Amino acid sequence: MTKALTEKDGLNWRNKLPVIPTVPLSVREKLNEGKVKGDKITLTQQNHSPPCDGKASSTDVIKRALSLKEEGNALVKKGDHKSAVEKYTESLKVNPKEATTLTNRALCYLSLKMYAEAKRDCSEALRLDYNNIKALYRRAQAQKELKDYTACVADLKAILKIDPKNTAVQKLLQEVQKIKK
């Protein structure tokens, strides 16, 4: 499906989709504050640079973060994980509370064998969305490579409580349990 949409509308095909209400709660709250007060929302996060002139509206901030994330996604599809990390990092500077961007960057860190960084991003994504299966799975993969088998098994079992038929998780759990013995 993605391939067909990309061929039809190019890399920005996602921009033509209707808005899906999966915006993190923190972003929704900022959007509602901006609508109620009628003022512009700026980023005040420490160590995060504001977009453009620092006076962008909340929708501009979200659009900018989404655009950077999509650029990162396109780079991942090309196999350029290092450049994708840079795009995801820029996106997170604009919107640091986006769990999906964190899990995407974690995927890149895993492919670059930067396991501690992948684990950190997944832990942050789980802080934002504690049932995020991708974050749990990617953190488990990082923990396996870091030889933290107990934590890896705990994450895999947590996934199986949410999705008991997940065969990839079952397979990784068996692998880790063999190593652990």
PyMOL commands that place a pseudoatom at each C-alpha (Angstrom):
pseudoatom trace, name=CA, resn=MET, resi=1, chain=A, elem=C, hetatm=0, pos=[0.000, 0.000, 0.000]
pseudoatom trace, name=CA, resn=THR, resi=2, chain=A, elem=C, hetatm=0, pos=[2.787, 2.419, 0.938]
pseudoatom trace, name=CA, resn=LYS, resi=3, chain=A, elem=C, hetatm=0, pos=[4.570, 1.706, -2.326]
pseudoatom trace, name=CA, resn=ALA, resi=4, chain=A, elem=C, hetatm=0, pos=[1.446, 2.377, -4.375]
pseudoatom trace, name=CA, resn=LEU, resi=5, chain=A, elem=C, hetatm=0, pos=[0.760, 5.638, -2.554]
pseudoatom trace, name=CA, resn=THR, resi=6, chain=A, elem=C, hetatm=0, pos=[4.393, 6.712, -2.925]
pseudoatom trace, name=CA, resn=GLU, resi=7, chain=A, elem=C, hetatm=0, pos=[4.296, 6.020, -6.656]
pseudoatom trace, name=CA, resn=LYS, resi=8, chain=A, elem=C, hetatm=0, pos=[1.026, 7.914, -7.023]
pseudoatom trace, name=CA, resn=ASP, resi=9, chain=A, elem=C, hetatm=0, pos=[1.661, 10.955, -4.795]
pseudoatom trace, name=CA, resn=GLY, resi=10, chain=A, elem=C, hetatm=0, pos=[5.399, 10.928, -4.078]
pseudoatom trace, name=CA, resn=LEU, resi=11, chain=A, elem=C, hetatm=0, pos=[7.083, 10.942, -0.670]
pseudoatom trace, name=CA, resn=ASN, resi=12, chain=A, elem=C, hetatm=0, pos=[4.571, 13.383, 0.786]
pseudoatom trace, name=CA, resn=TRP, resi=13, chain=A, elem=C, hetatm=0, pos=[1.576, 11.057, 0.315]
pseudoatom trace, name=CA, resn=ARG, resi=14, chain=A, elem=C, hetatm=0, pos=[1.019, 11.005, 4.087]
pseudoatom trace, name=CA, resn=ASN, resi=15, chain=A, elem=C, hetatm=0, pos=[0.259, 14.738, 4.003]
pseudoatom trace, name=CA, resn=LYS, resi=16, chain=A, elem=C, hetatm=0, pos=[-2.866, 13.983, 1.955]
pseudoatom trace, name=CA, resn=LEU, resi=17, chain=A, elem=C, hetatm=0, pos=[-4.286, 11.605, 4.571]
pseudoatom trace, name=CA, resn=PRO, resi=18, chain=A, elem=C, hetatm=0, pos=[-6.979, 12.846, 6.950]
pseudoatom trace, name=CA, resn=VAL, resi=19, chain=A, elem=C, hetatm=0, pos=[-5.851, 13.807, 10.435]
pseudoatom trace, name=CA, resn=ILE, resi=20, chain=A, elem=C, hetatm=0, pos=[-5.738, 10.761, 12.687]
pseudoatom trace, name=CA, resn=PRO, resi=21, chain=A, elem=C, hetatm=0, pos=[-6.256, 11.441, 16.395]
pseudoatom trace, name=CA, resn=THR, resi=22, chain=A, elem=C, hetatm=0, pos=[-2.967, 9.887, 17.506]
pseudoatom trace, name=CA, resn=VAL, resi=23, chain=A, elem=C, hetatm=0, pos=[-1.411, 13.174, 18.500]
pseudoatom trace, name=CA, resn=PRO, resi=24, chain=A, elem=C, hetatm=0, pos=[0.198, 12.798, 21.915]
pseudoatom trace, name=CA, resn=LEU, resi=25, chain=A, elem=C, hetatm=0, pos=[-1.800, 14.242, 24.794]
pseudoatom trace, name=CA, resn=SER, resi=26, chain=A, elem=C, hetatm=0, pos=[0.823, 16.916, 25.472]
pseudoatom trace, name=CA, resn=VAL, resi=27, chain=A, elem=C, hetatm=0, pos=[0.524, 18.234, 21.915]
pseudoatom trace, name=CA, resn=ARG, resi=28, chain=A, elem=C, hetatm=0, pos=[-3.280, 18.161, 22.046]
pseudoatom trace, name=CA, resn=GLU, resi=29, chain=A, elem=C, hetatm=0, pos=[-3.152, 20.192, 25.280]
pseudoatom trace, name=CA, resn=LYS, resi=30, chain=A, elem=C, hetatm=0, pos=[-0.868, 22.770, 23.646]
pseudoatom trace, name=CA, resn=LEU, resi=31, chain=A, elem=C, hetatm=0, pos=[-3.180, 22.974, 20.640]
pseudoatom trace, name=CA, resn=ASN, resi=32, chain=A, elem=C, hetatm=0, pos=[-6.218, 23.490, 22.862]
pseudoatom trace, name=CA, resn=GLU, resi=33, chain=A, elem=C, hetatm=0, pos=[-4.435, 26.166, 24.919]
pseudoatom trace, name=CA, resn=GLY, resi=34, chain=A, elem=C, hetatm=0, pos=[-3.525, 28.029, 21.730]
pseudoatom trace, name=CA, resn=LYS, resi=35, chain=A, elem=C, hetatm=0, pos=[-7.102, 27.900, 20.427]
pseudoatom trace, name=CA, resn=VAL, resi=36, chain=A, elem=C, hetatm=0, pos=[-8.629, 29.006, 23.725]
pseudoatom trace, name=CA, resn=LYS, resi=37, chain=A, elem=C, hetatm=0, pos=[-6.161, 31.819, 24.382]
pseudoatom trace, name=CA, resn=GLY, resi=38, chain=A, elem=C, hetatm=0, pos=[-5.732, 32.722, 20.737]
pseudoatom trace, name=CA, resn=ASP, resi=39, chain=A, elem=C, hetatm=0, pos=[-2.006, 33.202, 21.121]
pseudoatom trace, name=CA, resn=LYS, resi=40, chain=A, elem=C, hetatm=0, pos=[0.989, 31.586, 19.537]
pseudoatom trace, name=CA, resn=ILE, resi=41, chain=A, elem=C, hetatm=0, pos=[2.657, 28.658, 21.248]
pseudoatom trace, name=CA, resn=THR, resi=42, chain=A, elem=C, hetatm=0, pos=[6.422, 28.541, 21.464]
pseudoatom trace, name=CA, resn=LEU, resi=43, chain=A, elem=C, hetatm=0, pos=[8.736, 25.820, 22.662]
pseudoatom trace, name=CA, resn=THR, resi=44, chain=A, elem=C, hetatm=0, pos=[10.286, 26.460, 26.026]
pseudoatom trace, name=CA, resn=GLN, resi=45, chain=A, elem=C, hetatm=0, pos=[11.918, 23.079, 26.484]
pseudoatom trace, name=CA, resn=GLN, resi=46, chain=A, elem=C, hetatm=0, pos=[15.460, 23.249, 27.807]
pseudoatom trace, name=CA, resn=ASN, resi=47, chain=A, elem=C, hetatm=0, pos=[18.088, 22.303, 25.197]
pseudoatom trace, name=CA, resn=HIS, resi=48, chain=A, elem=C, hetatm=0, pos=[15.543, 22.341, 22.371]
pseudoatom trace, name=CA, resn=SER, resi=49, chain=A, elem=C, hetatm=0, pos=[15.785, 24.995, 19.744]
pseudoatom trace, name=CA, resn=PRO, resi=50, chain=A, elem=C, hetatm=0, pos=[12.521, 26.610, 18.689]
pseudoatom trace, name=CA, resn=PRO, resi=51, chain=A, elem=C, hetatm=0, pos=[11.478, 26.334, 15.067]
pseudoatom trace, name=CA, resn=CYS, resi=52, chain=A, elem=C, hetatm=0, pos=[12.358, 29.234, 12.787]
pseudoatom trace, name=CA, resn=ASP, resi=53, chain=A, elem=C, hetatm=0, pos=[11.759, 32.526, 14.631]
pseudoatom trace, name=CA, resn=GLY, resi=54, chain=A, elem=C, hetatm=0, pos=[10.495, 30.960, 17.885]
pseudoatom trace, name=CA, resn=LYS, resi=55, chain=A, elem=C, hetatm=0, pos=[6.986, 32.349, 17.335]
pseudoatom trace, name=CA, resn=ALA, resi=56, chain=A, elem=C, hetatm=0, pos=[5.517, 29.551, 15.249]
pseudoatom trace, name=CA, resn=SER, resi=57, chain=A, elem=C, hetatm=0, pos=[1.963, 28.435, 15.908]
pseudoatom trace, name=CA, resn=SER, resi=58, chain=A, elem=C, hetatm=0, pos=[1.383, 25.001, 17.406]
pseudoatom trace, name=CA, resn=THR, resi=59, chain=A, elem=C, hetatm=0, pos=[0.177, 23.637, 14.073]
pseudoatom trace, name=CA, resn=ASP, resi=60, chain=A, elem=C, hetatm=0, pos=[3.353, 24.937, 12.407]
pseudoatom trace, name=CA, resn=VAL, resi=61, chain=A, elem=C, hetatm=0, pos=[5.416, 23.202, 15.095]
pseudoatom trace, name=CA, resn=ILE, resi=62, chain=A, elem=C, hetatm=0, pos=[3.574, 19.928, 14.534]
pseudoatom trace, name=CA, resn=LYS, resi=63, chain=A, elem=C, hetatm=0, pos=[3.869, 20.236, 10.748]
pseudoatom trace, name=CA, resn=ARG, resi=64, chain=A, elem=C, hetatm=0, pos=[7.600, 20.950, 11.003]
pseudoatom trace, name=CA, resn=ALA, resi=65, chain=A, elem=C, hetatm=0, pos=[8.170, 17.971, 13.312]
pseudoatom trace, name=CA, resn=LEU, resi=66, chain=A, elem=C, hetatm=0, pos=[6.102, 15.722, 11.039]
pseudoatom trace, name=CA, resn=SER, resi=67, chain=A, elem=C, hetatm=0, pos=[7.962, 16.894, 7.947]
pseudoatom trace, name=CA, resn=LEU, resi=68, chain=A, elem=C, hetatm=0, pos=[11.336, 16.155, 9.564]
pseudoatom trace, name=CA, resn=LYS, resi=69, chain=A, elem=C, hetatm=0, pos=[10.097, 12.750, 10.730]
pseudoatom trace, name=CA, resn=GLU, resi=70, chain=A, elem=C, hetatm=0, pos=[8.924, 11.917, 7.191]
pseudoatom trace, name=CA, resn=GLU, resi=71, chain=A, elem=C, hetatm=0, pos=[12.316, 12.947, 5.810]
pseudoatom trace, name=CA, resn=GLY, resi=72, chain=A, elem=C, hetatm=0, pos=[13.860, 10.561, 8.331]
pseudoatom trace, name=CA, resn=ASN, resi=73, chain=A, elem=C, hetatm=0, pos=[11.456, 7.806, 7.260]
pseudoatom trace, name=CA, resn=ALA, resi=74, chain=A, elem=C, hetatm=0, pos=[12.457, 8.307, 3.610]
pseudoatom trace, name=CA, resn=LEU, resi=75, chain=A, elem=C, hetatm=0, pos=[16.137, 8.064, 4.564]
pseudoatom trace, name=CA, resn=VAL, resi=76, chain=A, elem=C, hetatm=0, pos=[15.475, 4.823, 6.465]
pseudoatom trace, name=CA, resn=LYS, resi=77, chain=A, elem=C, hetatm=0, pos=[13.832, 3.363, 3.359]
pseudoatom trace, name=CA, resn=LYS, resi=78, chain=A, elem=C, hetatm=0, pos=[16.998, 4.241, 1.432]
pseudoatom trace, name=CA, resn=GLY, resi=79, chain=A, elem=C, hetatm=0, pos=[19.106, 2.548, 4.120]
pseudoatom trace, name=CA, resn=ASP, resi=80, chain=A, elem=C, hetatm=0, pos=[20.740, 5.803, 5.261]
pseudoatom trace, name=CA, resn=HIS, resi=81, chain=A, elem=C, hetatm=0, pos=[20.248, 5.312, 8.999]
pseudoatom trace, name=CA, resn=LYS, resi=82, chain=A, elem=C, hetatm=0, pos=[22.902, 7.814, 10.038]
pseudoatom trace, name=CA, resn=SER, resi=83, chain=A, elem=C, hetatm=0, pos=[21.227, 10.691, 8.175]
pseudoatom trace, name=CA, resn=ALA, resi=84, chain=A, elem=C, hetatm=0, pos=[17.821, 9.488, 9.397]
pseudoatom trace, name=CA, resn=VAL, resi=85, chain=A, elem=C, hetatm=0, pos=[19.053, 9.817, 12.997]
pseudoatom trace, name=CA, resn=GLU, resi=86, chain=A, elem=C, hetatm=0, pos=[19.895, 13.459, 12.260]
pseudoatom trace, name=CA, resn=LYS, resi=87, chain=A, elem=C, hetatm=0, pos=[16.389, 14.143, 10.867]
pseudoatom trace, name=CA, resn=TYR, resi=88, chain=A, elem=C, hetatm=0, pos=[14.687, 12.401, 13.770]
pseudoatom trace, name=CA, resn=THR, resi=89, chain=A, elem=C, hetatm=0, pos=[16.862, 14.356, 16.199]
pseudoatom trace, name=CA, resn=GLU, resi=90, chain=A, elem=C, hetatm=0, pos=[15.824, 17.633, 14.525]
pseudoatom trace, name=CA, resn=SER, resi=91, chain=A, elem=C, hetatm=0, pos=[12.188, 16.547, 14.716]
pseudoatom trace, name=CA, resn=LEU, resi=92, chain=A, elem=C, hetatm=0, pos=[12.544, 15.769, 18.420]
pseudoatom trace, name=CA, resn=LYS, resi=93, chain=A, elem=C, hetatm=0, pos=[14.045, 19.207, 19.031]
pseudoatom trace, name=CA, resn=VAL, resi=94, chain=A, elem=C, hetatm=0, pos=[10.814, 20.672, 17.635]
pseudoatom trace, name=CA, resn=ASN, resi=95, chain=A, elem=C, hetatm=0, pos=[8.488, 18.142, 19.331]
pseudoatom trace, name=CA, resn=PRO, resi=96, chain=A, elem=C, hetatm=0, pos=[10.288, 16.158, 22.064]
pseudoatom trace, name=CA, resn=LYS, resi=97, chain=A, elem=C, hetatm=0, pos=[7.158, 14.303, 23.155]
pseudoatom trace, name=CA, resn=GLU, resi=98, chain=A, elem=C, hetatm=0, pos=[6.605, 12.225, 20.014]
pseudoatom trace, name=CA, resn=ALA, resi=99, chain=A, elem=C, hetatm=0, pos=[6.977, 8.533, 20.900]
pseudoatom trace, name=CA, resn=THR, resi=100, chain=A, elem=C, hetatm=0, pos=[6.889, 7.396, 17.265]
pseudoatom trace, name=CA, resn=THR, resi=101, chain=A, elem=C, hetatm=0, pos=[9.880, 9.547, 16.352]
pseudoatom trace, name=CA, resn=LEU, resi=102, chain=A, elem=C, hetatm=0, pos=[11.769, 8.155, 19.334]
pseudoatom trace, name=CA, resn=THR, resi=103, chain=A, elem=C, hetatm=0, pos=[11.059, 4.567, 18.293]
pseudoatom trace, name=CA, resn=ASN, resi=104, chain=A, elem=C, hetatm=0, pos=[12.038, 5.369, 14.701]
pseudoatom trace, name=CA, resn=ARG, resi=105, chain=A, elem=C, hetatm=0, pos=[15.345, 6.824, 15.868]
pseudoatom trace, name=CA, resn=ALA, resi=106, chain=A, elem=C, hetatm=0, pos=[15.837, 3.786, 18.111]
pseudoatom trace, name=CA, resn=LEU, resi=107, chain=A, elem=C, hetatm=0, pos=[15.463, 1.556, 15.044]
pseudoatom trace, name=CA, resn=CYS, resi=108, chain=A, elem=C, hetatm=0, pos=[18.253, 3.515, 13.365]
pseudoatom trace, name=CA, resn=TYR, resi=109, chain=A, elem=C, hetatm=0, pos=[20.445, 3.283, 16.459]
pseudoatom trace, name=CA, resn=LEU, resi=110, chain=A, elem=C, hetatm=0, pos=[19.924, -0.494, 16.484]
pseudoatom trace, name=CA, resn=SER, resi=111, chain=A, elem=C, hetatm=0, pos=[21.075, -0.748, 12.864]
pseudoatom trace, name=CA, resn=LEU, resi=112, chain=A, elem=C, hetatm=0, pos=[24.078, 1.439, 13.668]
pseudoatom trace, name=CA, resn=LYS, resi=113, chain=A, elem=C, hetatm=0, pos=[24.875, -0.829, 16.655]
pseudoatom trace, name=CA, resn=MET, resi=114, chain=A, elem=C, hetatm=0, pos=[24.382, 2.083, 19.057]
pseudoatom trace, name=CA, resn=TYR, resi=115, chain=A, elem=C, hetatm=0, pos=[22.505, -0.029, 21.567]
pseudoatom trace, name=CA, resn=ALA, resi=116, chain=A, elem=C, hetatm=0, pos=[22.676, 2.240, 24.617]
pseudoatom trace, name=CA, resn=GLU, resi=117, chain=A, elem=C, hetatm=0, pos=[21.188, 5.096, 22.587]
pseudoatom trace, name=CA, resn=ALA, resi=118, chain=A, elem=C, hetatm=0, pos=[18.441, 2.817, 21.244]
pseudoatom trace, name=CA, resn=LYS, resi=119, chain=A, elem=C, hetatm=0, pos=[17.601, 1.709, 24.773]
pseudoatom trace, name=CA, resn=ARG, resi=120, chain=A, elem=C, hetatm=0, pos=[17.478, 5.337, 25.969]
pseudoatom trace, name=CA, resn=ASP, resi=121, chain=A, elem=C, hetatm=0, pos=[15.094, 6.381, 23.166]
pseudoatom trace, name=CA, resn=CYS, resi=122, chain=A, elem=C, hetatm=0, pos=[12.828, 3.404, 23.796]
pseudoatom trace, name=CA, resn=SER, resi=123, chain=A, elem=C, hetatm=0, pos=[12.723, 4.109, 27.522]
pseudoatom trace, name=CA, resn=GLU, resi=124, chain=A, elem=C, hetatm=0, pos=[11.743, 7.710, 26.793]
pseudoatom trace, name=CA, resn=ALA, resi=125, chain=A, elem=C, hetatm=0, pos=[9.061, 6.551, 24.332]
pseudoatom trace, name=CA, resn=LEU, resi=126, chain=A, elem=C, hetatm=0, pos=[7.716, 4.194, 26.995]
pseudoatom trace, name=CA, resn=ARG, resi=127, chain=A, elem=C, hetatm=0, pos=[7.622, 7.055, 29.492]
pseudoatom trace, name=CA, resn=LEU, resi=128, chain=A, elem=C, hetatm=0, pos=[5.343, 8.851, 27.025]
pseudoatom trace, name=CA, resn=ASP, resi=129, chain=A, elem=C, hetatm=0, pos=[3.357, 5.751, 25.990]
pseudoatom trace, name=CA, resn=TYR, resi=130, chain=A, elem=C, hetatm=0, pos=[3.860, 2.832, 28.389]
pseudoatom trace, name=CA, resn=ASN, resi=131, chain=A, elem=C, hetatm=0, pos=[2.116, 0.256, 26.154]
pseudoatom trace, name=CA, resn=ASN, resi=132, chain=A, elem=C, hetatm=0, pos=[4.130, 1.042, 23.028]
pseudoatom trace, name=CA, resn=ILE, resi=133, chain=A, elem=C, hetatm=0, pos=[4.911, -2.418, 21.653]
pseudoatom trace, name=CA, resn=LYS, resi=134, chain=A, elem=C, hetatm=0, pos=[7.555, -1.158, 19.207]
pseudoatom trace, name=CA, resn=ALA, resi=135, chain=A, elem=C, hetatm=0, pos=[9.389, 0.633, 22.006]
pseudoatom trace, name=CA, resn=LEU, resi=136, chain=A, elem=C, hetatm=0, pos=[9.280, -2.455, 24.223]
pseudoatom trace, name=CA, resn=TYR, resi=137, chain=A, elem=C, hetatm=0, pos=[10.470, -4.712, 21.403]
pseudoatom trace, name=CA, resn=ARG, resi=138, chain=A, elem=C, hetatm=0, pos=[13.279, -2.426, 20.264]
pseudoatom trace, name=CA, resn=ARG, resi=139, chain=A, elem=C, hetatm=0, pos=[14.403, -1.871, 23.852]
pseudoatom trace, name=CA, resn=ALA, resi=140, chain=A, elem=C, hetatm=0, pos=[14.440, -5.660, 24.292]
pseudoatom trace, name=CA, resn=GLN, resi=141, chain=A, elem=C, hetatm=0, pos=[16.595, -5.966, 21.162]
pseudoatom trace, name=CA, resn=ALA, resi=142, chain=A, elem=C, hetatm=0, pos=[19.004, -3.337, 22.523]
pseudoatom trace, name=CA, resn=GLN, resi=143, chain=A, elem=C, hetatm=0, pos=[19.123, -5.021, 25.931]
pseudoatom trace, name=CA, resn=LYS, resi=144, chain=A, elem=C, hetatm=0, pos=[19.903, -8.343, 24.290]
pseudoatom trace, name=CA, resn=GLU, resi=145, chain=A, elem=C, hetatm=0, pos=[22.870, -6.788, 22.504]
pseudoatom trace, name=CA, resn=LEU, resi=146, chain=A, elem=C, hetatm=0, pos=[23.946, -5.085, 25.745]
pseudoatom trace, name=CA, resn=LYS, resi=147, chain=A, elem=C, hetatm=0, pos=[23.740, -8.538, 27.386]
pseudoatom trace, name=CA, resn=ASP, resi=148, chain=A, elem=C, hetatm=0, pos=[21.089, -7.372, 29.873]
pseudoatom trace, name=CA, resn=TYR, resi=149, chain=A, elem=C, hetatm=0, pos=[19.098, -10.561, 29.415]
pseudoatom trace, name=CA, resn=THR, resi=150, chain=A, elem=C, hetatm=0, pos=[16.921, -10.190, 32.516]
pseudoatom trace, name=CA, resn=ALA, resi=151, chain=A, elem=C, hetatm=0, pos=[15.602, -6.788, 31.395]
pseudoatom trace, name=CA, resn=CYS, resi=152, chain=A, elem=C, hetatm=0, pos=[15.236, -8.100, 27.843]
pseudoatom trace, name=CA, resn=VAL, resi=153, chain=A, elem=C, hetatm=0, pos=[13.074, -11.012, 29.014]
pseudoatom trace, name=CA, resn=ALA, resi=154, chain=A, elem=C, hetatm=0, pos=[10.982, -8.656, 31.171]
pseudoatom trace, name=CA, resn=ASP, resi=155, chain=A, elem=C, hetatm=0, pos=[10.227, -6.414, 28.164]
pseudoatom trace, name=CA, resn=LEU, resi=156, chain=A, elem=C, hetatm=0, pos=[9.380, -9.380, 25.950]
pseudoatom trace, name=CA, resn=LYS, resi=157, chain=A, elem=C, hetatm=0, pos=[7.015, -10.797, 28.574]
pseudoatom trace, name=CA, resn=ALA, resi=158, chain=A, elem=C, hetatm=0, pos=[5.377, -7.376, 28.893]
pseudoatom trace, name=CA, resn=ILE, resi=159, chain=A, elem=C, hetatm=0, pos=[4.713, -7.411, 25.146]
pseudoatom trace, name=CA, resn=LEU, resi=160, chain=A, elem=C, hetatm=0, pos=[3.230, -10.904, 25.336]
pseudoatom trace, name=CA, resn=LYS, resi=161, chain=A, elem=C, hetatm=0, pos=[0.781, -9.698, 27.997]
pseudoatom trace, name=CA, resn=ILE, resi=162, chain=A, elem=C, hetatm=0, pos=[-0.457, -7.128, 25.459]
pseudoatom trace, name=CA, resn=ASP, resi=163, chain=A, elem=C, hetatm=0, pos=[-0.087, -9.269, 22.318]
pseudoatom trace, name=CA, resn=PRO, resi=164, chain=A, elem=C, hetatm=0, pos=[0.203, -12.981, 23.271]
pseudoatom trace, name=CA, resn=LYS, resi=165, chain=A, elem=C, hetatm=0, pos=[0.325, -14.206, 19.659]
pseudoatom trace, name=CA, resn=ASN, resi=166, chain=A, elem=C, hetatm=0, pos=[3.270, -12.043, 18.568]
pseudoatom trace, name=CA, resn=THR, resi=167, chain=A, elem=C, hetatm=0, pos=[5.544, -14.629, 16.941]
pseudoatom trace, name=CA, resn=ALA, resi=168, chain=A, elem=C, hetatm=0, pos=[8.559, -12.327, 16.573]
pseudoatom trace, name=CA, resn=VAL, resi=169, chain=A, elem=C, hetatm=0, pos=[8.496, -11.700, 20.322]
pseudoatom trace, name=CA, resn=GLN, resi=170, chain=A, elem=C, hetatm=0, pos=[8.051, -15.385, 21.100]
pseudoatom trace, name=CA, resn=LYS, resi=171, chain=A, elem=C, hetatm=0, pos=[11.034, -16.214, 18.888]
pseudoatom trace, name=CA, resn=LEU, resi=172, chain=A, elem=C, hetatm=0, pos=[13.281, -13.564, 20.460]
pseudoatom trace, name=CA, resn=LEU, resi=173, chain=A, elem=C, hetatm=0, pos=[12.210, -14.675, 23.943]
pseudoatom trace, name=CA, resn=GLN, resi=174, chain=A, elem=C, hetatm=0, pos=[13.208, -18.273, 23.180]
pseudoatom trace, name=CA, resn=GLU, resi=175, chain=A, elem=C, hetatm=0, pos=[16.550, -17.070, 21.790]
pseudoatom trace, name=CA, resn=VAL, resi=176, chain=A, elem=C, hetatm=0, pos=[17.320, -14.985, 24.871]
pseudoatom trace, name=CA, resn=GLN, resi=177, chain=A, elem=C, hetatm=0, pos=[16.241, -17.706, 27.282]
pseudoatom trace, name=CA, resn=LYS, resi=178, chain=A, elem=C, hetatm=0, pos=[18.671, -20.129, 25.562]
pseudoatom trace, name=CA, resn=ILE, resi=179, chain=A, elem=C, hetatm=0, pos=[21.503, -17.585, 25.865]
pseudoatom trace, name=CA, resn=LYS, resi=180, chain=A, elem=C, hetatm=0, pos=[20.587, -16.836, 29.478]
pseudoatom trace, name=CA, resn=LYS, resi=181, chain=A, elem=C, hetatm=0, pos=[20.950, -20.493, 30.560]
for i in range(1, 181): cmd.bond("trace and resi %d" % i, "trace and resi %d" % (i + 1))
show_as sticks, trace
zoom trace
